[in-house]
Amino acid sequence: MEKSAIFHRPVDNFAYLLDNRTLHIRIKTKQNDLTGVSLIIGDPYIWKNGEWQFSEVLMSLSGSDDLFDYWEVELVTTNRRLRYGFRLTSINEGLIFTEKGFYDTPPTDTDYYFCFPYLHENEQFNAPEWVKETIWYQIFPERFANSDSSINPRDTKSWESEPPAVDNFFGGDFAGITKHLDHLTDLGVNGIYFTPVFKAYSNHKYDTIDYMELDPQFGDADSLKTLISECHTRGIKVMLDAVFNHSGYYFPPFQDVLEKGENSCYKDWFHIHSFPVVGGAKPNYETFGFVESMPKLNTANPEVKKYLIDAGIYWIKEFDIDGWRLDVANEVDHPFWREFRTAVKEAKPELYILGEIWHDSMPWLRGDQFDAVMNYPFKTNVLNLLANGNISSRQFVENMSKVYFSYPKNVFDVTFNLVGSHDTPRILTECGGNVKMTKQVFTILLTFMGSPCIYYGDEIGLTGGQDPGCRNCMVWDSERHQSELKDHIRTLITLRKREKLLANEGAIHFLLPKEDHGIFGYRKYTENKSVVVLLNPNSAEQIFPLETGDSHKVLYSCEAKFEPNQIRLGEYGFCILSYTH
């Protein structure tokens, strides 16, 4: 038994509350090292005849990455307090693992065991339940639809008249989005994530001039209120994008600092190294990256903090938004986000707070800051498997297992999964124009754990390279839509809404391929029912064996042939099966 590979801590993704009496406990061990794990559990205050009273519960092997196996168990407590350890069994050895180390038999002193002192309900991670049922649609407002030419920016180009560039405008506006909401309801999406809509200089609006004012090229307050009201009437949630890490160059407080230097009352709103303020390739003030037009805000400054938090509350109270997506969230201090969460959740308890973080995000997901982060590792692994072809299906399962087990289940249930955005090439372009491959990308996106997001136009087969190429004008001529792809996405969304196991009900178990590049999948299940998703990530036909007497219902399939005791999946084929236990 490889002791050095065994790991558990009674926090974060290894021990957490599902509700006020239910604990989820995990342990990781060396891959294929153990034959079984049991949890030793007991109330630290229950003794009999001088002996601590405990029981044992079998743990399930839930998944594996390239190095480790992950075992877990769901446990309902009686007295809301717990001491626990693990009984580890290999082919030729048995050990007890506790907080104090390894033992041949269970220690008699409860102080040796891992401890959950008390299960406090207010320490439970609580994200809005509605997010589990939400299929998001990201809109870059400047490029979705132009319906009010009277508010066009200067030198607005005719729709689709030229390729997207870093500095051109096509006049997309709120009225245009409102006009085309039926496209979204027909597709089945029930959440919109808008990139920034506040007054800014650029076409992308990530260089905010005024956090309390809408950009006039999109419309006025009434036009946004109409849009949000129409969305809510259709059951569509609305999430806005906030850039609190940095402002734009023309943000009035920064302009004041440029004008008055050290005498400006706003000098402490930013991180300025010296005066006078100098931009260029290496500004003498902190910025996003080294972009001189995006000065970093000092979110520890009380005035800055109040201004930004007031902005966060304002758009909730005045416009009834349902979520905030927070740009460059990892570069803003944790105390700011804690205060921000408290304030906006008081304004609207069911608000969704989503952070843009590209790396391990556990420090932001302990219930005191964000409800979720953008799941970029999901996107990376899907594209590496299919579009780039530089990992095998076995590596994909191992990589996604590592990502999944890095977070508590109730955190992963509401994570924001994406395969494309305003910062990345279009997914059909990534897939080299291969529609079958792209369909499989969306099959994974819309059947996996988490809350999926579709980037506008990807559903109709828009193409384009890296930013700004991916920010093209939406095409509204249905004759030019990739109907096969659009119908596929619509079918998957309908199925996800009907079959709750395809959303975020139940648990998940990854199915490793028989061969490195073979068919892989995952089983999502409850005590009474399972849904299995099987995918062939190759152009060559492959076979997946079924157990004798396997009884299933086919929910949806493509390039699939069902034979006795096996399934043949053709080029990028898949099938979604339902089982009743």
SESE-328606 format. One record per residue: residue in one letter; z, x, y of N, C-alpha, C in turn. Coordinates in steps of 0.05 Angstrom, whole numbers, plus 5000, padded with zeros to 4 digits. Atoms other than C-alpha are relative to their C-alpha. Example, Ala and Ser with C-alpha at 12.3 -4.5 7.8 and 13.67 -1.06 7.14 Angstrom:
BEGIN
A500050184976515652464910500050185024S499949844976514352734979501449855022
***
This chain:
BEGIN
M500050174976500050005000500050185025E500249844976497950295067501849895022K498050104981504150195109499250035029S500749944972501250505172498049805011A502050204991495949955175501249735004I498850274998500849375173501249975028F499150044973502249075241500749715005H499150264990506048495271501950045023R498050034979509648335336500449715005P499550284996512947675352499249895027V501050084974508647555414497049964998D502950024995501647385438498549894976N501750115021496347305383501250024972F498749985026501247475326502249804995A497950205003506546945339500049835025Y500250174976505746345385500449714993L499550295003507345615395497449845000L502150204999502345075378501049745013D498650214986507244535400502950075000N497249924996514644495413501650054974R498649945025516444555339498250154980T501949885018510344885308499350295009L500749724996509345635303497650084984H502249885014503146015284500650304998I499349725004504646695254497850154985R502149835012499747255236501150284994I499549725005500047945206497450124992K502449875009494548455197500750234981T499549795020494048935138497350144995K502549865007488949445113498249824983Q501950175014482649105087500250054970N500050005030483048935012502350164988D497849855010489749275006502149834986L498050185012494148674989498849774985T500950245015493648114939501449755010G498650244990498547654975502050075021V497949974980503247565034501549745002S498350244996509147085040501750055025L498249994977513246925102502849934991I497150065005520846975094501149885025I499150144976523946475142502849884997G497450145001530746205160501249985028D498450024975535345975216502150214999P498149775000539646575236502949904998Y497350105000545846115238500749854975I499450155025545345805169500650204978W499049825021549446185118501549844979K498550145021552545985052501250214982N498649815016557846365014499550295009G500349744989556846955060497250114998E502849915002549246985048498249835018W502050144983543646825096498149844983Q501750185016539546235072497250015011F502849984991532046335075498249884978S502050095018525846065043497550165004E502549854997518846335032497649815000V502450164998512046055050497650194997L502449845004505346325026498350005026M501949974978500646585080497250014989S502850005009493046505077498550235012L501849804990487947055083497849865016S501850164983484046775142497450145009G502449864992479047325157500550304999S499949715001477448065159498150125021D501949854985474348555207499250264985D500949775014471649245191502350174988L497849845009478649535180502349844989F497550155006483848975172499449734988D499850285008485448335136502049865018Y498350164984488647775176501249774984W498650215014493847325144501449825020E498750184981496646705178501249764986V498750255010501046095168500949845024E499050194980502745475208502749894991L497350055009510145325207501449805019V498450194985514144715230502950064997T497249925001521244905248501849755004T498150234997527344445244501850045024N498049954979532044775293499050165024R501349864977527145115341500850295003R499449714999529745815324499450114973L501149895025527546305272500550304998R500249725008528646975239498050014977Y502149995021522947205194499250284994G501249755009519847765155497749944981F502450045017514147865106500550134972R500149895026513747965031497150084994L502749905004507648405018499650094971T500549945028504548464949497250124997S502549875007499248944925499850004969I500349995029496649074854502450144986N497949845014502149574839502650035017E497649964983507449484894500749755014G499050224984511748974930502050115020L498149914979515349084996500749775019I499250194979519148705049499650155027F500549884974516848835121501549845021T498450134979521548675179499750165026E500149864974522548885251501050284998K498849745003526549475227498550194981G501549835018521549725176499549874973F500650095027520149675101502450034981Y497850005019525049505045499049904973D500750095027524849384970500849714996T499050275003528848744975500749895028P499450124973530248255033502750105010P497449924988535648545079501949765002T498050224998542048135081500849955029D499350034972543048245156497649895015T502250144985538847765199499050175023D500949834977538648285255497650184993Y502249835009533548665213497349865003Y502450165002528448105218498749955028F501350084975523347905271501349745009C498450224989526147385318498449835020F500850204980523946755354502649875009P497350104994530546615391500149705004Y500050294996528545915413497149925008L502750104994522045515417500149835025H499950154975521845305490497249875005E502550154996516544775503498550105025N501349914976515245045573498850284998E501349745005513145715543497549974983Q502450055016507545395503497550035017F502549994986500445555524498849725000N501050264997497644915552497550005017A502550044985490344855572499249714999P500850295000487044185589498649934973E501150085026485343815525497049935003W502850094997478743565554498050234997V501849775002475844275553499050034972K500949985028475544255477497549834994E502350185004470443695482497750055019T501949964979466443995538497750194992I502449835002459344275534499150065029W500649934973458144655599497050055005Y502749944991451744735638500250155026Q499749844976451445305689497649965018I502150044980447445165752500250215022F500349824977445145685803498849825022P501050224983444545175860497450065016E502349934984439245555900497449964985R502450005016434345505842499749754982F500150235019435644825810498049785009A501850204990432044315854500349985030N500050034970430144235928499149715006S500650284994430543515951500449935030D499650054971432243586025499050245016S501249784986427444036062501150045028S498949984973430943896128502250215002I497949804999436444386109499250274987N501049755012432044936080500850245018P499649754985433945646100497350095013R502449904987429046016145498350154979D501949875018422846266108500349914971T499850105027424145826048497249994987K502550005015418745915995499549744986S500750245016415045355961501150044972W498849995027418245185893498150144981E501549855020415845675840497650155011S502349874988410945985889499950304996E499949715005413246695874502450064982P497849945017417947055827502750025015P497449984986425447055843500550295008A499449744990427647645885502950005011V497249984990434347895913500349865027D499750104972432647625982498249765006N501550244993428147015975501549744995F498750265002430146285981497949784994F501850235007427145655950501249735007G498950244988431845145981501449814981G498550185017435644865922502549895014D497950144985440944365945501549804983F498450195014446243865925498449754993A501650255004441443275933498150044976G501849955022436643605884501549994973I498450015024442143685832500749714993T499450295005444342955841497649854989K502550145008437142725833499450054970H500749935027436643075765502349994981L497850025018443342905734499349874973D500850135025439842465683498950204980H500849795019436843095653502450114985L497649905013443843335639501249804980T498850205018446342685609498249954976D501950025023440042635566500450234980L499549775017441543335540502749974986G497350055012448843125527502250175012V497949844989452543625570501949835016N497950154985459043385602501750175018G498749834981461043955647498050185014I501849834985457544335703501750225013Y498949774986459445035726498050095021F501649914978456645185794500750285009T499549754987455845895819500749935030P498850074974458745955891498249825018V501450194981456945405941501150035028F498849974973460945666001498250175018K501749874981457845936064499950304995A500449715006454846626051497350085010Y502549894989449147076072497750004979S502049955021445547186005499249744987N500850235016441946715958501949944977H498150045022447246815904502849915009K497550104987453146665951502650134990Y497649865008457947165920501150185023D499049864976458847465990501049805021T498950234984463146916021500450075029I499449984971463246826096502449825007D497950194994467846216097500749844975Y499150125025471945966038500649705003M499450284994473145296072497549845008E502450134990465945136089497750024979L502350005018459944946046497650155014D502349884988453545336056498149785008P501750224990449044896099497449974986Q502650035015442945046056500349814976F499650185023446144636000500649715009G499450264991448344046042502849995013D497450024987454543776077502149894980A497850095017461243526050499349744986D500650265012458642826039498150034976S501949965022452843075996501350124975L498549905023457643475952501849794988K498350225011462442885946498349804985T501850185014456542445926499350124972L500849875025454442955873502450004980I497749995018461543025844500649714991S499550285008462442265845498049914979E502150085019455842165808500550154973C499349855024457942705758502349864985H497750135012464642365745499349734988T500950265010461241695737498750044972R501449945025457142015680501950144980G498249865018463342335649499650305000I500549714997461343035674502250135017K498049854984466843515697498550205017V501249814980465443985756501850235004M498549764996467644705761498650175022L501149834979466645125824500850294995D499749715004466245885829501350125025A498649884977471146265874500050314998V500149714999470646995895502450095017F497549934986477747205913500550314999N499749715001476947945895499050135025H501249884976472548085955498749785016S501450194983469447736014497250115005G502649904991462547806045500350175025Y500049824976460748296100500549845026Y499850164975460347726151502449815000F497550154999467147436134501450075026P499049954973470147356204502350205002P497949804998476647746190498950294996F501149735003472448346166498450085024Q501449944976467948296226501950075023D498049934980474148306269501050294997V499249725005476348956235497850195008L502249834992469449256246499950035031E500250004971469849076320502550145012K497649914986477149246336501450234985G498849785014478849756283502949974994E497250005007486149936277501649795016N498750204983487849416331499649724990S500650275011485248836289502449894985C497750135014490548346265499349954971Y500950045028486448306200499850264985K500449745013486649046183501350014973D498650005026491648916127499049794980W501350195018487248376097498350154980F501849845016483248946066501350264993H498949745008484349626034498450215015I501549824983482050086090501350275000H498849735003483050836081500350145027S499849874974481751056153498349855020F501550134978478850846220498450225015P501350265002473550736244499049944972V501050085026471050336186497050084997V502749895005464850656155499049904973G501250105025460250346102498450224987G501749815013454550676066500450024970A499949975029454150935995502950024990K497249985007461651105993501749915024P498550104977465250656043502850115000N497249914998472050866070501949774998Y498350235006474850196048499349914971E500550105027475549875979498049785000T502150205003469749445956499849914971F500950065027466949105895498050214992G501749775006463949705861500150195024F500249854974461450115920498249855019V501850174984457849525953501349965027E498850014973459249596027500249725011S500050284990457748856039502049824987M498050165014463348635993502750145001P497349874997470048896020502149864984K497950115018475848805972502349895017L497850144987481148315995502750114990N497349925007488548515995501649754993T498850255009491147935954503150024998A497149974998498248215959501049945028N499350074973498148076033500749715003P499250284999501947426048498049825014E501950174985496747176098497449964983V502350025017490947316051500649814977K499150175022494746995994500049715007K499950284991496046366033497349895006Y502750094994488946316058498449934975L501650045024485846375989501249774983I498750215015490945925954499549735013D500650244985490045406009497149914994A502850075007482545435995499849884973G500050105028483745335921500949714999I498950285000487844705935498249815015Y501750174983483144445989497849864985W502350115014477144355944500849824977I499050195021481344015891500749735013K499050254987484543515939497849855014E502050134984478543375982497549924985F502550055014472943395931500449934970D499350085028476543255864498550164979I501249835021473743855827501850024976D498550005026475943955755500650294990G499549735009475944715749499350215020W500749764984475745395782499250224981R500949755013471645975754500650225020L499049794982474546615783498550264996D501749775002469747195796501750265001V498749745001471847915781503149974999A497250085001478647625761501850234992N498349785010481148265727500850205022E499449814979481148655793501949885021V498050134983485948165827502750024987D497349955012493448275818501149764986H498850215016497247875767501949815016P498350184985502547615816498449795016F501650194985497047295858499149774981W500950215018494246925798502249824990R497750175007501146675778500549805021E499550194978502146375846497749815003F502350174998495046105847500249784979R499850205021496045755780502149795007T497950194993502645445802499049805021A500950174977499445175866497849804991V502350185007492944895837500849804978K499250195021496344595776501849785011E498550214986501144225822498149805013A502050184988495043945858498649834979K501450145021491643755793500750124973P499049885025495243885727497950054979E502149975020488943805685497750175009L502049824991485044315724499650234980Y500749775018481444855682499750255017I500149744986482445575706498750204982L501649835017477146045679499650275015G500349744988477146795692497750154990E502149825008471347275691501250274992I499049745010473847845647498350084976W501949915020469448265602501450154977H498649835020474848625561502449844989D497650135012481348465523501549865022S499050164978484247895564502849884995M497450125007490947755531502050005023P498150004978494947965593499749765020W500550234982491847375632500349734986L500150255015492546865576502749944986R497350055010500046795566501149745011G499150254990500346115599500949995029D499049994973502246355668497850075020Q502249934982495346535696497549834994F502550145005488746295665500249824976D500250165025486945755615498050134981A502149885017481046155589498650235015V501749804988476346735601497249964989M502850015010468846815593499750194977N500049855026467547045522497550174998Y502349825001462647605535499750154973P500449895027464147935467498549824981F501650195016461347305435497150045005K502849964993454847385473498950264990T500949745008454448125458499450014970N500449995029455348025383497749834991V502250175008450447445378497350145006L502549864993445047845415499650254984N500449765017446348475376499149934972L500850095027445548095311497149915000L502650135001439347695329497950145018A502049894982435747945391499550304998N500249715001437248685385499850104972G500249925028437948725310501450264993N498749745005442649315314502849974986I497750035018448449015273499149824977S500650175023448248695205501749745002S498450255000450847995190502850054991R497349935008456848315156501550115025Q498749894976458348705220500549785021F499650234981457448065261502549854993V497650145009462647705219502550165006E497749834996467348295223500750025030N499649984971466348365299501249755011M499050264989467447625313502849944989S497250035010473547625267501950155018K498349834983476448185309500549865027V499750144974475147785373501749764996Y498550255005477847135344503050064996F497249945006484247445318501550155022S498849874977485447795384501549815018Y498850214983487747135414501349784983P498950245014492146545394497849804996K502050215005488145975364499749815023N500250204978489945495420498850125025V501449874978487346015470497050004994F502849995007480746105432498649735001D501150275000479745355428498749935026V501150084974478345325502498650245014T501449784988475046005513497149925006F502650084989468345975550497850174988N502149855014462646185504497349975014L502650014987455946365533498150204986V502149815011449346705512498150085022G501649934978446246755581501349915026S498950084974447946715655498350115022H501549904977445646895725500150315002D499849715001447447625709498550134977T501249895025443447705644497249904997P502750105006436247645620500249734986R500250265013434146955596500150044969I499649975028435846835523497450004985L502649995014428646685502498650265004T501049734995426647335535501450214983E498549815018432147705498499049984971C500950045027429447405434497050064997G502849925003422447665448498149764999G501750245001419746955456500149864974N499850135027421646775384501749755002V498650254997423546045387502049954976K498250045023426446035316502650165003M497749834995431046615333501849875022T498450124978433146275398501449754991K498750235010434645635361502550074984Q497649925014439346015316502250095019V498049924980442846315377501549755009F498750254991444245605401501549864978T498550125022446345385332502850134998I497449875000451845905333501749925024L498650074976453745755405501349724998L499250284999454345005393501649914975T498350075023458145035327502450174997F497849815002463045595340502549895014M497650074985470245545365499650075029G500249954972470945505440498449785014S501450194983467545125497497450135008P502649874996460045285499498849945027C501450044974455845375562497150084997I502849955000448345325570499150075029Y501049924973445045685629497649835007Y502150184993440445225667497250114993G502849925007433245245642499750134973D500249895027434945595577499249794980E500550215019434444925543497049924999I502850074999427144845564498250254996G501549765006425145565548499250165024L500749824978425145895616500350294991T499949725006423946645612500650165025G499549844977425947215657501850244992G498449765006428947915657502650015014Q497449964987435248205687499949895028D499750094972437747935754498350185018P500250284993434047715796498149844982G502050145016428847545742501049754986C498850235015433647065707500749775019R499250214981434646655771497649855010N502550134993427946305770500449715006C499850294993426545605796499849844974M500150195022427845045747497349865000V502550135003421544745720500549704993W499550285004421343985725497649854988D502350125013414443855694500650014970S499250015028416443625623497850114982E502249895016409543835598500350304995R499749715002411644555608502750074986H497449955013418344485572499550094971Q500149925028419444815504501549774985S498750255010420744135471501550054974E498649945025422544425403502850105004L497449884994428244825433501849795013K498450214987430544255478501049794981D499250205020430643755421502250114981H498049875018434544255378502750015014I497549984986439844355431501249725003R499150274997440343605443501249904973T499050085027441243485368502750134994L497549865005446744015363502349895017I497950114982450543725423500949734989T499350265012450243025393501750034976L498549965024452743285327502750115006R497449894992458343685360501949795010K498450224990460743065395500949814978R499350195022460542645332501850124980E498449875021463543145284502050195014K498049854984470043395315500650284988L499649735011470543985267498050205011L501949824987464444265302500850065029A498849934974468444245367502350194994N497749825004475444525362502349884985E498050115018479144115311500250184976G499649855025482144475251499950305004A500049705001481945205231497350104993I502649885007476345695217500450224980H500049795020474846155159497250125000F502649874999469146665163499050054972L501249965026464346715105498350255001L501549755000462047425092497549984984P502550015016454947535068500450164974K500049855025453747774997498850285003E501249744993449448335025500350045030D499549944972449948685092498449835019H501750154983444148305122499549724989G500450265013445047675081500949765017I499150254988446646955097503050025005F497150014993453346885133500749735011G499250264989457346315161502949985006Y497250064996463945995175500649724992R499150265008467945415149502149915020K498050124982471744965198501249774985Y498850195019476744535163502849895009T497350124999482844075162500849964971E499050055027486943855102498149824984N501650205013481943295087497050055001K502949984995475143545109499350295008S501149754992470844165118497249975010V502849974992464444325156499350294997V500949735004460644945135497450055014V502449924986455445295178498950254987L501249775013450745765141497550085016L502249914984445646205177498650244988N501649775009440046675156499050155025P500749864975439447215211497450174998N502449845005432847485184497549834998S502650145002425447305181499349954971A500550045029425447355104501849794988E498450205014427746785060502350124984Q497749905016434646875029501449764986I498750205016438846504979503150025003F497050014999446146284985500949834977P499250155023449546074920502249795007L497950204998453745444915501649984974E498450045024459345294867498949774983T500950205018457644884806501349735007G498950264993458444144822500649965029D499750024971458444274897499049745011S500750264990458343604932500250005031H499949984971456343615005498049805012K501850164984452843215059498750185020V501449834981447543555101500049865027L499950114974448943435174497650075017Y502449904985443143845202499150264987S501049755012438644385176497250065011C502749914992432344785192499250234982E501049805019428045205145501950034976A498150005022432745005089498949844976K500850145025431244815016502549994982F497650045016436844524974499349974971E500650005029436644674900502749994985P497550005015441744604844501550265002N498249764999447445094857499150225020Q500749804980443945454914498449875023I501650084977440745394983498250225008R501949804990434545755006499749955030L500450014971434245905080497750185008G502449854991427646125110500650155026E499949834975426246515174501949885020Y498050084981432346445219500949714995G499250275008434145815180503049975001F497250065000440845475180500449724987C499250275009444544885151502949955007I497350084993450744505171500849784979L499250175022454344175112502849895005S497450134998460143695109501249954972Y498750045026465243655052502649835005T497450155000470843155039501750104977H498349885021476743445001501249784983
***
